[in-house]
Amino acid sequence: MVSNSMVRFGRSYVTVSEIAQQLFCEYKLHLSVIEGRIQTPAMEMGIIIHDEVFRGRRVNEEEFINAIRSNEVVIATLPLVASIGGVNIIGIPDAVVFMGGVARAVIELKTSNKWLDRLFDSEHVQAQLYAYLISRLGLGVNPLVMVIKVKRDVGITDKLRRNMFSTAIKYLTSIAELPARVRFRDFVIYISEFDKSIEVHLKWALDYWLMHREPKAMPSIGKCAVCEFNDRCPFRAYNPNPNAINP
């Protein structure tokens, strides 16, 4: 990968999940990168097809192309890479639904015990960015965006994953009004149309990576109380040591 711009920290890429973290608290992401706590994307994972034939098996590019051409519906996990504004953007969505050889929807899985009935901006933007990359790469045109929030204590087993995917496809082909929220016992599906205004969020995020501005903090008592940097963040809204003076 070759980046044509000067990216913060000398990076050659920015991940979709990092951009989503910026919306949660950009300064936390900034400290995470400085301290080396950011995981690199597992691009070597290749393409994984989730169905009764492949059963989560990794395939090469030729097998993948043959699969989406010869099957009515294919659910796959695959890395997405596109250069935007001179910056390489990398994303690996949990699943992309191909119908008739075209990407019709992106599916992102999120686990939570407390916030199943609320879709956060960072979660929505992350899924929308995957759809944006799909469109940029010519894999589909304005695919639908589906976020599935699962109870964390349930655990995403292969059986539950297949059940969620098959349920998502059912609603993908039958939903009449968007946006929509469909609740089940262990998970909630949020379905929305592709939102082209995602480019505004992307530009805002890339301004940080291109060093056009300094990182912004988004402090709140709830966020800061559980943040691993709350003992040294100058913007914290929560003081882990009440006897200390908050700078």
SERO-4910 file (N, C-alpha, C, O; in steps of 0.05 Angstrom, whole numbers):
BEGIN
 pado doro    nc1    nc2    nc3   cac1   cac2   cac3    cc1    cc2    cc3    oc1    oc2    oc3
  Met    A     17    -24      0      0      0      0     18     25      0     37     26     15
  Val    A     11     44    -16     26     69    -18      7     92    -13    -14     94    -26
  Ser    A     13    108      7     -3    131     13     10    156      0     35    159      2
  Asn    A     -6    173    -12      5    196    -26      6    221     -8     15    242    -17
  Ser    A     -3    218     17     -4    241     35     13    235     60     19    212     67
  Met    A     20    257     74     33    254    100     13    248    121     -4    265    128
  Val    A     13    223    131     -6    215    151      6    215    178     29    208    182
  Arg    A     -9    223    198      0    225    226     13    199    235      4    177    227
  Phe    A     34    201    250     49    178    261     63    163    239     73    140    244
  Gly    A     65    174    215     79    160    193     64    135    184     75    117    171
  Arg    A     37    134    189     21    111    182     18    110    151     18    130    138
  Ser    A     15     85    141      9     82    113    -20     77    108    -29     74     85
  Tyr    A    -36     75    129    -65     69    126    -79     79    151    -67     84    172
  Val    A   -106     81    148   -124     86    171   -146     66    169   -156     60    147
  Thr    A   -155     54    191   -176     34    190   -203     46    195   -205     67    208
  Val    A   -224     33    186   -251     42    190   -258     42    220   -271     60    230
  Ser    A   -248     22    234   -254     20    263   -240     43    278   -251     53    298
  Glu    A   -217     52    268   -204     76    281   -221    101    277   -223    117    295
  Ile    A   -232    104    253   -249    127    248   -274    126    266   -282    147    275
  Ala    A   -285    102    270   -308    100    288   -300    107    316   -315    120    330
  Gln    A   -275    100    325   -266    107    351   -263    137    354   -266    148    376
  Gln    A   -256    151    332   -253    179    334   -279    193    342   -279    213    356
  Leu    A   -302    181    333   -328    193    340   -335    188    369   -350    203    381
  Phe    A   -324    166    380   -328    161    409   -312    179    426   -322    193    443
  Cys    A   -286    180    421   -268    199    434   -241    199    419   -225    180    422
  Glu    A   -237    219    403   -214    221    387   -188    222    403   -167    211    395
  Tyr    A   -189    235    426   -165    238    442   -157    211    454   -133    205    457
  Lys    A   -177    194    460   -170    167    470   -156    151    448   -137    137    453
  Leu    A   -166    153    423   -153    140    401   -125    150    398   -106    135    393
  His    A   -121    177    400    -95    189    398    -75    177    418    -53    170    411
  Leu    A    -84    175    443    -67    163    464    -62    133    459    -40    123    464
  Ser    A    -82    119    448    -79     91    442    -57     86    421    -42     67    423
  Val    A    -57    103    400    -37    100    379     -9    106    390     10     92    385
  Ile    A     -7    127    406     19    135    418     30    112    435     54    107    434
  Glu    A     13     99    450     22     77    468     22     50    454     26     30    467
  Gly    A     16     49    428     18     24    414     -4      4    421      1    -20    420
  Arg    A    -28     14    428    -49     -4    436    -69     -9    413    -90    -22    418
  Ile    A    -63      0    390    -81     -4    367    -74    -30    352    -50    -34    345
  Gln    A    -93    -47    348    -88    -72    333    -88    -66    303   -103    -50    293
  Thr    A    -69    -79    289    -68    -76    260    -88    -95    247    -94   -116    258
  Pro    A    -99    -87    225   -120   -104    212   -108   -130    202    -85   -130    191
  Ala    A   -123   -151    205   -113   -178    197   -119   -182    167   -136   -198    160
  Met    A   -104   -167    150   -110   -169    122   -103   -197    110   -114   -205     90
  Glu    A    -86   -211    125    -79   -238    115   -102   -258    118   -100   -280    108
  Met    A   -123   -250    131   -146   -268    135   -158   -276    109   -170   -297    107
  Gly    A   -156   -259     88   -167   -265     62   -197   -263     62   -209   -247     77
  Ile    A   -210   -278     44   -239   -278     41   -251   -303     54   -242   -325     49
  Ile    A   -272   -298     69   -286   -321     82   -315   -320     73   -328   -300     74
  Ile    A   -325   -343     64   -353   -346     55   -368   -361     77   -360   -383     85
  His    A   -391   -350     85   -407   -362    106   -432   -374     93   -452   -360     88
  Asp    A   -432   -399     88   -456   -413     79   -454   -443     85   -434   -452     96
  Glu    A   -474   -458     77   -474   -486     83   -453   -502     67   -446   -524     74
  Val    A   -444   -490     45   -424   -504     29   -396   -498     39   -381   -516     45
  Phe    A   -390   -472     42   -363   -465     51   -359   -466     81   -337   -471     91
  Arg    A   -381   -461     96   -381   -462    126   -358   -446    138   -343   -456    155
  Gly    A   -356   -422    129   -335   -404    140   -307   -410    130   -287   -403    143
  Arg    A   -305   -423    107   -279   -430     97   -266   -407     82   -280   -392     68
  Arg    A   -240   -404     85   -225   -383     69   -223   -392     40   -219   -416     34
  Val    A   -227   -373     22   -225   -379     -6   -207   -359    -19   -202   -337     -8
  Asn    A   -196   -365    -43   -180   -346    -57   -198   -328    -74   -223   -333    -75
  Glu    A   -187   -309    -88   -203   -289   -102   -219   -303   -125   -242   -295   -130
  Glu    A   -207   -322   -138   -221   -335   -161   -245   -351   -150   -266   -350   -162
  Glu    A   -241   -365   -128   -264   -380   -116   -286   -361   -108   -310   -367   -111
  Phe    A   -278   -338    -97   -298   -319    -88   -314   -308   -111   -339   -307   -110
  Ile    A   -301   -300   -133   -314   -290   -156   -333   -311   -168   -356   -305   -176
  Asn    A   -324   -336   -170   -340   -357   -180   -365   -361   -162   -387   -367   -172
  Ala    A   -361   -359   -136   -383   -363   -117   -405   -342   -120   -428   -349   -121
  Ile    A   -397   -316   -122   -418   -296   -124   -431   -295   -152   -453   -285   -155
  Arg    A   -417   -306   -172   -429   -307   -199   -448   -330   -202   -467   -329   -217
  Ser    A   -443   -352   -187   -458   -376   -191   -479   -382   -169   -494   -401   -171
  Asn    A   -480   -365   -149   -499   -368   -127   -517   -344   -125   -508   -321   -128
  Glu    A   -542   -348   -119   -561   -326   -117   -554   -308    -93   -555   -283    -95
  Val    A   -546   -320    -71   -539   -305    -47   -512   -316    -36   -509   -340    -32
  Val    A   -494   -298    -30   -468   -305    -18   -463   -285      5   -465   -261      1
  Ile    A   -456   -296     28   -449   -279     51   -419   -283     56   -410   -305     60
  Ala    A   -404   -261     54   -375   -263     56   -363   -242     73   -373   -220     76
  Thr    A   -340   -249     86   -324   -229    100   -299   -225     83   -285   -244     76
  Leu    A   -294   -200     76   -271   -194     59   -259   -167     65   -274   -149     73
  Pro    A   -233   -164     62   -220   -138     67   -226   -118     45   -227   -125     21
  Leu    A   -231    -93     53   -237    -72     34   -215    -51     37   -210    -41     59
  Val    A   -203    -43     15   -182    -23     15   -186     -3     -8   -189    -11    -31
  Ala    A   -187     23     -1   -190     43    -21   -174     68    -13   -172     74     11
  Ser    A   -163     82    -32   -148    107    -27   -168    130    -29   -180    134    -50
  Ile    A   -170    145     -8   -189    167     -7   -174    192      3   -163    192     26
  Gly    A   -173    212    -13   -159    236     -6   -129    231     -2   -116    245     14
  Gly    A   -118    211    -16    -90    205    -13    -84    188     11    -60    183     17
  Val    A   -104    178     26   -100    162     49   -113    134     44   -135    133     34
  Asn    A    -98    113     50   -109     86     47   -128     80     70   -120     82     93
  Ile    A   -153     74     63   -173     67     83   -178     37     82   -183     26     60
  Ile    A   -175     23    105   -178     -6    106   -201    -13    124   -204     -2    146
  Gly    A   -218    -31    115   -240    -41    132   -246    -70    127   -244    -79    104
  Ile    A   -253    -84    148   -261   -112    145   -288   -116    159   -289   -122    183
  Pro    A   -310   -112    144   -337   -115    157   -341   -144    164   -329   -163    153
  Asp    A   -359   -149    183   -365   -176    191   -377   -192    169   -371   -216    166
  Ala    A   -393   -180    152   -404   -194    129   -414   -175    108   -423   -153    114
  Val    A   -412   -184     83   -424   -169     60   -443   -189     46   -435   -211     40
  Val    A   -467   -180     41   -487   -197     28   -487   -191     -2   -493   -169    -10
  Phe    A   -480   -211    -18   -480   -209    -47   -505   -223    -58   -510   -246    -50
  Met    A   -519   -210    -75   -542   -222    -89   -539   -217   -118   -536   -194   -127
  Gly    A   -540   -238   -134   -536   -236   -162   -509   -224   -169   -506   -210   -189
  Gly    A   -489   -229   -153   -462   -220   -159   -456   -191   -150   -434   -181   -155
  Val    A   -476   -178   -137   -473   -150   -129   -477   -148    -99   -494   -161    -87
  Ala    A   -460   -132    -86   -463   -127    -57   -488   -111    -52   -491    -89    -60
  Arg    A   -507   -124    -37   -532   -111    -31   -533   -100     -3   -549    -82      2
  Ala    A   -516   -110     15   -517   -101     43   -491   -107     57   -478   -126     50
  Val    A   -485    -91     77   -463    -96     95   -474   -102    122   -493    -88    131
  Ile    A   -463   -122    136   -472   -129    162   -449   -125    182   -427   -136    178
  Glu    A   -454   -111    204   -434   -107    225   -446   -117    251   -468   -110    259
  Leu    A   -431   -134    265   -440   -145    291   -427   -129    314   -403   -124    313
  Lys    A   -444   -123    333   -434   -109    357   -445   -123    382   -469   -131    382
  Thr    A   -429   -126    402   -438   -139    427   -442   -118    449   -426    -99    452
  Ser    A   -463   -121    464   -469   -103    486   -490   -115    504   -509   -128    494
  Asn    A   -488   -111    530   -509   -121    548   -527    -98    556   -551   -103    563
  Lys    A   -517    -74    557   -532    -51    567   -546    -35    546   -567    -23    550
  Trp    A   -534    -34    521   -543    -15    501   -554    -29    476   -549    -20    454
  Leu    A   -568    -51    480   -579    -65    456   -599    -49    441   -601    -51    416
  Asp    A   -614    -32    455   -635    -17    442   -627     11    434   -644     29    430
  Arg    A   -601     15    432   -591     41    423   -568     37    404   -549     23    410
  Leu    A   -569     50    381   -548     49    362   -532     75    364   -542     97    359
  Phe    A   -507     73    371   -490     97    375   -480    107    348   -478     93    329
  Asp    A   -474    133    348   -464    145    323   -439    131    313   -437    127    288
  Ser    A   -421    124    330   -396    110    322   -402     83    309   -389     76    289
  Glu    A   -422     69    319   -430     43    307   -443     47    279   -437     33    260
  His    A   -460     67    278   -474     73    253   -454     82    231   -455     73    208
  Val    A   -435    100    239   -416    110    220   -397     88    211   -390     87    187
  Gln    A   -389     70    229   -371     49    221   -384     32    199   -371     25    179
  Ala    A   -409     24    203   -422      7    183   -427     23    157   -424     11    135
  Gln    A   -433     48    159   -437     65    135   -411     68    119   -411     68     95
  Leu    A   -388     69    134   -362     71    120   -356     46    104   -344     47     83
  Tyr    A   -364     22    115   -360     -2    100   -376     -1     74   -366     -9     53
  Ala    A   -401      8     76   -418     11     52   -405     31     32   -407     27      8
  Tyr    A   -393     52     43   -380     72     26   -357     59     11   -353     64    -13
  Leu    A   -341     43     25   -318     30     11   -328     10    -10   -316      9    -32
  Ile    A   -350     -4     -4   -361    -23    -24   -369     -8    -49   -363    -17    -71
  Ser    A   -381     15    -46   -389     31    -69   -365     42    -84   -364     41   -109
  Arg    A   -345     51    -69   -321     61    -82   -306     40    -98   -294     46   -119
  Leu    A   -307     15    -88   -293     -7   -101   -309    -19   -124   -299    -37   -138
  Gly    A   -334    -10   -128   -350    -20   -149   -362    -48   -144   -370    -61   -162
  Leu    A   -363    -56   -118   -374    -82   -112   -405    -81   -110   -418   -101   -112
  Gly    A   -415    -57   -107   -444    -53   -105   -450    -23   -106   -432     -7   -106
  Val    A   -475    -16   -108   -484     11   -110   -502     18    -86   -524      7    -84
  Asn    A   -492     35    -68   -508     44    -45   -520     20    -30   -545     19    -27
  Pro    A   -504      1    -21   -516    -22     -6   -529    -14     20   -522      6     32
  Leu    A   -548    -30     28   -561    -25     54   -541    -30     76   -522    -45     73
  Val    A   -547    -18     99   -529    -20    122   -544    -33    145   -565    -24    153
  Met    A   -533    -55    155   -546    -70    176   -527    -73    200   -504    -83    196
  Val    A   -535    -64    223   -519    -68    247   -535    -86    265   -558    -81    272
  Ile    A   -523   -108    274   -536   -127    292   -522   -125    319   -498   -131    322
  Lys    A   -537   -118    339   -527   -116    366   -535   -140    382   -559   -147    384
  Val    A   -515   -154    393   -520   -180    406   -513   -178    435   -495   -163    443
  Lys    A   -528   -193    452   -522   -194    480   -494   -205    484   -487   -227    474
  Arg    A   -477   -190    499   -449   -199    502   -447   -225    517   -430   -241    511
  Asp    A   -464   -229    537   -462   -254    553   -472   -278    539   -469   -301    549
  Val    A   -485   -275    516   -494   -298    500   -471   -310    485   -469   -335    484
  Gly    A   -454   -293    474   -432   -303    458   -441   -309    430   -462   -321    425
  Ile    A   -424   -301    410   -432   -305    382   -421   -332    373   -399   -334    363
  Thr    A   -438   -352    376   -431   -379    366   -435   -381    336   -449   -363    325
  Asp    A   -424   -401    324   -428   -405    295   -458   -407    289   -468   -397    269
  Lys    A   -472   -422    306   -501   -426    302   -516   -400    303   -533   -394    286
  Leu    A   -510   -383    324   -523   -357    326   -515   -339    304   -532   -324    294
  Arg    A   -490   -340    295   -482   -323    273   -498   -330    247   -507   -312    233
  Arg    A   -500   -356    242   -516   -364    218   -545   -356    220   -557   -347    201
  Asn    A   -556   -358    245   -584   -350    249   -587   -320    245   -606   -311    232
  Met    A   -568   -304    254   -570   -275    250   -567   -268    221   -582   -250    211
  Phe    A   -548   -281    207   -545   -275    179   -570   -282    163   -578   -266    146
  Ser    A   -581   -306    168   -604   -314    153   -628   -296    159   -644   -290    141
  Thr    A   -631   -287    184   -652   -269    192   -648   -242    178   -667   -229    168
  Ala    A   -623   -232    177   -617   -207    164   -625   -208    134   -636   -189    124
  Ile    A   -619   -230    121   -625   -233     92   -656   -233     88   -666   -221     69
  Lys    A   -670   -245    107   -699   -246    105   -710   -217    105   -728   -210     89
  Tyr    A   -700   -201    124   -710   -173    125   -699   -156    103   -711   -136     95
  Leu    A   -675   -163     93   -664   -148     71   -681   -149     47   -684   -129     32
  Thr    A   -694   -172     42   -711   -175     19   -740   -169     23   -756   -169      4
  Ser    A   -748   -163     48   -776   -159     53   -783   -133     68   -806   -125     69
  Ile    A   -763   -119     78   -768    -95     93   -780    -73     75   -771    -69     53
  Ala    A   -801    -60     85   -816    -41     68   -809    -12     74   -810      5     57
  Glu    A   -801     -7     99   -796     21    107   -769     23    122   -764      7    140
  Leu    A   -753     43    115   -727     47    127   -725     75    138   -737     93    127
  Pro    A   -710     79    160   -695     59    175   -714     42    192   -737     49    197
  Ala    A   -704     18    199   -720     -1    214   -704    -13    237   -679    -15    235
  Arg    A   -718    -21    258   -706    -36    280   -723    -60    286   -747    -57    291
  Val    A   -710    -83    286   -725   -108    291   -712   -122    315   -688   -128    315
  Arg    A   -728   -128    336   -717   -139    360   -723   -169    363   -746   -177    357
  Phe    A   -703   -185    371   -706   -213    376   -697   -218    405   -689   -199    419
  Arg    A   -698   -243    414   -691   -248    441   -663   -241    448   -658   -228    469
  Asp    A   -644   -248    431   -615   -244    437   -602   -223    421   -578   -217    425
  Phe    A   -616   -211    402   -603   -190    385   -624   -171    373   -648   -177    372
  Val    A   -614   -148    365   -630   -128    352   -617   -121    325   -593   -117    324
  Ile    A   -633   -120    304   -623   -112    277   -631    -84    271   -655    -78    271
  Tyr    A   -612    -67    264   -617    -40    255   -611    -39    225   -590    -47    216
  Ile    A   -631    -30    209   -628    -30    180   -632     -1    170   -651     12    177
  Ser    A   -613      8    154   -616     36    143   -605     36    115   -590     19    106
  Glu    A   -613     57    100   -603     61     73   -575     72     75   -567     83     95
  Phe    A   -561     69     53   -534     82     51   -537    112     53   -554    124     39
  Asp    A   -521    124     69   -523    153     74   -498    167     62   -476    164     72
  Lys    A   -502    181     40   -479    194     26   -466    216     43   -444    224     37
  Ser    A   -480    225     63   -468    246     80   -445    234     97   -432    249    112
  Ile    A   -441    208     95   -419    196    109   -392    209    101   -373    208    116
  Glu    A   -391    221     78   -367    234     69   -360    258     87   -336    264     89
  Val    A   -379    270     99   -374    292    118   -359    281    142   -339    293    151
  His    A   -368    259    153   -354    246    176   -326    238    168   -307    241    183
  Leu    A   -323    227    144   -297    217    134   -278    241    132   -255    238    140
  Lys    A   -287    263    121   -269    286    118   -260    296    145   -237    303    149
  Trp    A   -279    298    164   -272    307    191   -251    288    203   -232    298    215
  Ala    A   -255    262    200   -236    243    211   -208    245    198   -188    245    212
  Leu    A   -208    247    172   -182    248    158   -167    274    163   -142    274    161
  Asp    A   -181    295    170   -167    320    177   -148    316    201   -127    328    202
  Tyr    A   -156    298    219   -138    292    241   -114    276    231    -91    283    238
  Trp    A   -119    256    215    -97    239    206    -78    254    187    -54    248    186
  Leu    A    -88    273    173    -72    289    155    -59    313    169    -46    330    157
  Met    A    -64    314    196    -52    335    213    -61    363    206    -46    383    208
  His    A    -86    365    196    -98    391    191   -109    403    217   -115    427    218
  Arg    A   -111    387    238   -120    396    264   -110    377    285   -101    355    279
  Glu    A   -112    386    310   -104    369    333   -127    351    342   -150    357    335
  Pro    A   -122    330    357   -143    312    365   -163    326    384   -155    343    400
  Lys    A   -188    319    381   -209    330    398   -218    310    419   -220    286    413
  Ala    A   -223    320    443   -232    302    464   -263    304    465   -275    325    460
  Met    A   -275    281    472   -304    280    476   -310    269    504   -321    247    506
  Pro    A   -303    284    524   -305    273    552   -334    272    562   -351    289    555
  Ser    A   -339    252    578   -364    250    593   -358    233    617   -339    217    617
  Ile    A   -374    235    638   -368    220    662   -369    190    656   -352    175    666
  Gly    A   -389    182    641   -391    153    634   -368    142    619   -357    121    625
  Lys    A   -359    157    598   -336    149    582   -310    149    599   -295    129    599
  Cys    A   -306    171    613   -280    174    627   -277    156    650   -255    148    657
  Ala    A   -299    148    663   -297    131    687   -285    104    680   -272     91    697
  Val    A   -290     94    656   -280     67    648   -256     69    629   -247     48    619
  Cys    A   -247     93    623   -225     96    604   -198     89    617   -193     97    639
  Glu    A   -182     74    602   -156     66    613   -136     89    616   -115     86    627
  Phe    A   -143    112    604   -126    135    605   -136    156    625   -125    179    624
  Asn    A   -155    149    641   -167    170    659   -148    180    681   -154    200    694
  Asp    A   -125    166    684   -107    176    705    -87    196    694    -72    208    709
  Arg    A    -88    201    668    -69    220    656    -80    237    633    -65    252    621
  Cys    A   -106    234    628   -118    250    607   -124    278    617   -139    281    637
  Pro    A   -114    299    604   -120    326    613   -149    335    609   -157    356    620
  Phe    A   -164    320    594   -191    328    587   -212    311    603   -236    314    598
  Arg    A   -204    294    621   -222    276    634   -244    291    649   -240    312    661
  Ala    A   -268    278    648   -291    289    662   -295    274    688   -313    280    704
  Tyr    A   -278    254    693   -280    238    717   -252    236    730   -233    231    716
  Asn    A   -251    241    756   -225    241    770   -223    215    785   -237    211    804
  Pro    A   -204    197    776   -201    171    790   -191    174    818   -194    156    835
  Asn    A   -178    197    824   -168    202    851   -180    228    861   -170    250    854
  Pro    A   -201    226    877   -216    250    885   -199    269    902   -207    292    905
  Asn    A   -177    259    913   -160    277    929   -140    292    913   -127    311    922
  Ala    A   -138    285    887   -119    299    869   -133    322    856   -158    323    855
  Ile    A   -118    341    847   -128    364    833   -130    358    803   -109    351    791
  Asn    A   -153    361    791   -157    355    763   -145    377    747   -153    400    750
  Pro    A   -125    372    729   -111    393    715   -130    408    696   -122    426    682
***
